[in-house]
Amino acid sequence: MSFRILYTPSYVKRAARFIKRHPELTQQYEKTLRLLELNPYHPSLRLHRLKGSLSDLHSVSINISYRITLEFLVEDGKIIPVNVGSHDEVY
Protein backbone atom coordinates (compact mmCIF):
# COMPACT_ATOMS: atom_id res chain seq x y z
CA MET A 1 0.00 0.00 0.00
CA SER A 2 1.31 3.43 -0.84
CA PHE A 3 0.89 6.38 1.46
CA ARG A 4 0.81 10.07 0.77
CA ILE A 5 1.42 12.98 3.08
CA LEU A 6 -1.15 15.78 3.01
CA TYR A 7 0.28 19.04 4.35
CA THR A 8 -2.16 21.49 5.92
CA PRO A 9 -1.36 25.23 5.90
CA SER A 10 -1.08 25.24 9.70
CA TYR A 11 1.43 22.36 9.64
CA VAL A 12 3.50 24.07 6.94
CA LYS A 13 3.82 27.12 9.24
CA ARG A 14 4.78 24.94 12.23
CA ALA A 15 7.34 23.05 10.15
CA ALA A 16 8.87 26.30 8.82
CA ARG A 17 9.21 27.59 12.40
CA PHE A 18 10.74 24.28 13.50
CA ILE A 19 13.34 24.32 10.68
CA LYS A 20 14.14 27.98 11.35
CA ARG A 21 14.84 27.19 15.03
CA HIS A 22 16.66 23.93 14.26
CA PRO A 23 18.39 24.22 10.85
CA GLU A 24 20.78 21.42 11.84
CA LEU A 25 17.82 19.01 11.80
CA THR A 26 16.67 19.80 8.24
CA GLN A 27 18.24 16.71 6.71
CA GLN A 28 16.92 14.36 9.42
CA TYR A 29 13.46 15.95 9.22
CA GLU A 30 13.27 15.54 5.43
CA LYS A 31 14.53 11.95 5.65
CA THR A 32 11.83 11.17 8.23
CA LEU A 33 9.11 12.51 5.93
CA ARG A 34 10.41 10.54 2.93
CA LEU A 35 10.57 7.34 4.96
CA LEU A 36 7.12 8.02 6.39
CA GLU A 37 5.68 8.16 2.89
CA LEU A 38 7.56 5.05 1.70
CA ASN A 39 7.02 2.89 4.78
CA PRO A 40 5.36 4.40 7.87
CA TYR A 41 5.95 1.13 9.72
CA HIS A 42 9.75 1.31 9.38
CA PRO A 43 11.25 0.56 12.82
CA SER A 44 13.42 3.69 12.89
CA LEU A 45 10.30 5.90 12.83
CA ARG A 46 8.93 4.29 15.98
CA LEU A 47 5.34 4.93 14.89
CA HIS A 48 2.92 4.66 17.79
CA ARG A 49 -0.57 5.78 18.75
CA LEU A 50 -0.77 8.43 21.44
CA LYS A 51 -2.92 8.17 24.56
CA GLY A 52 -5.18 10.45 26.56
CA SER A 53 -6.36 13.67 24.95
CA LEU A 54 -4.17 12.99 21.89
CA SER A 55 -5.50 9.45 21.30
CA ASP A 56 -6.65 10.34 17.76
CA LEU A 57 -3.02 10.98 16.77
CA HIS A 58 0.14 8.97 16.15
CA SER A 59 3.74 10.01 16.59
CA VAL A 60 6.99 9.31 14.74
CA SER A 61 10.52 10.14 15.80
CA ILE A 62 12.86 12.45 13.93
CA ASN A 63 15.53 11.61 16.48
CA ILE A 64 15.66 10.88 20.20
CA SER A 65 14.48 14.41 21.11
CA TYR A 66 12.14 15.50 18.33
CA ARG A 67 8.82 14.12 17.10
CA ILE A 68 6.16 14.63 14.46
CA THR A 69 2.58 14.06 15.56
CA LEU A 70 0.20 13.07 12.81
CA GLU A 71 -3.16 11.72 11.78
CA PHE A 72 -2.54 8.30 10.31
CA LEU A 73 -5.46 7.15 8.17
CA VAL A 74 -4.59 3.62 7.09
CA GLU A 75 -7.78 2.94 5.15
CA ASP A 76 -7.23 5.94 2.86
CA GLY A 77 -3.44 5.77 2.74
CA LYS A 78 -3.25 9.34 4.02
CA ILE A 79 -0.82 10.79 6.52
CA ILE A 80 -1.61 14.27 7.79
CA PRO A 81 1.15 15.86 9.89
CA VAL A 82 -0.23 17.93 12.77
CA ASN A 83 2.76 19.21 14.73
CA VAL A 84 6.53 18.97 14.88
CA GLY A 85 8.87 19.77 17.76
CA SER A 86 10.44 18.44 20.92
CA HIS A 87 8.70 15.80 23.00
CA ASP A 88 7.31 18.42 25.40
CA GLU A 89 6.22 20.78 22.61
CA VAL A 90 4.13 18.27 20.69
CA TYR A 91 2.62 16.38 23.63
NORTA-V935032 format. One record per residue. N is the residue number from 1. RES is the residue in one letter. D_LAST is the distance of its C-alpha to the last C-alpha in Angstrom with 1 decimal. Layout:
# NORTA-V935032
N|RES|D_LAST, N|RES|D_LAST
This chain:
# NORTA-V935032
1|M|28.9, 2|S|27.7, 3|F|24.4, 4|R|23.8, 5|I|20.9, 6|L|21.0, 7|Y|19.6, 8|T|19.0, 9|P|20.2, 10|S|16.9, 11|Y|15.3, 12|V|18.4, 13|K|18.0, 14|R|14.4, 15|A|15.8, 16|A|18.9, 17|R|17.2, 18|F|15.2, 19|I|18.6, 20|K|20.4, 21|R|18.4, 22|H|18.5, 23|P|21.8, 24|E|22.2, 25|L|19.4, 26|T|21.1, 27|Q|23.0, 28|Q|20.3, 29|Y|18.0, 30|E|21.1, 31|K|22.0, 32|T|18.7, 33|L|19.3, 34|R|22.9, 35|L|22.2, 36|L|19.7, 37|E|22.5, 38|L|25.2, 39|N|23.6, 40|P|20.0, 41|Y|20.9, 42|H|21.9, 43|P|21.0, 44|S|19.8, 45|L|16.9, 46|R|15.6, 47|L|14.7, 48|H|13.1, 49|R|12.1, 50|L|8.9, 51|K|9.9, 52|G|10.2, 53|S|9.5, 54|L|7.8, 55|S|10.9, 56|D|12.5, 57|L|10.4, 58|H|10.8, 59|S|9.6, 60|V|12.2, 61|S|12.8, 62|I|14.6, 63|N|15.5, 64|I|14.6, 65|S|12.3, 66|Y|10.9, 67|R|9.3, 68|I|10.0, 69|T|8.4, 70|L|11.6, 71|E|14.0, 72|F|16.4, 73|L|19.7, 74|V|22.1, 75|E|25.1, 76|D|25.3, 77|G|24.2, 78|K|21.6, 79|I|18.3, 80|I|16.5, 81|P|13.8, 82|V|11.3, 83|N|9.3, 84|V|9.9, 85|G|9.2, 86|S|8.5, 87|H|6.1, 88|D|5.4, 89|E|5.8, 90|V|3.8, 91|Y|0.0
